[in-house]
Amino acid sequence: MNRIEARIVMPSGAEPISNYTRYYGWADQAHRTIQAVYELGGERTSIWLPSERMMAIEDGGCSIVTFTYDVTTDEVEGLVCNGVG
């Protein structure tokens, strides 16, 4: 989690990373892809969750930031604020 967070540049409109509770879980263990959901407020810490407990939030604007991280390539993919429902 520290490695991922060191690489993150928050999207335009988002608050600093330290203002978010950061959830991580395996999206695909075979390909070593991690799913991340950052939620504004809460505990403001990093939490590893089992993949079945990872949340799927469709809206929330920049109070929710989502992306995936490829462990093999060390690449952050699809880092965006959620849409507004």
Sequence and secondary structure as in RCSB ss.txt:
>XXXX:A:sequence
MNRIEARIVMPSGAEPISNYTRYYGWADQAHRTIQAVYELGGERTSIWLPSERMMAIEDGGCSIVTFTYDVTTDE
VEGLVCNGVG
>XXXX:A:secstr
 HHHHHH    TT   GGGEEEEEEEEETTTTEEEEEEEESTT SEEE  GGG       GGGEEEEEEETTTTE
EEEEEE    
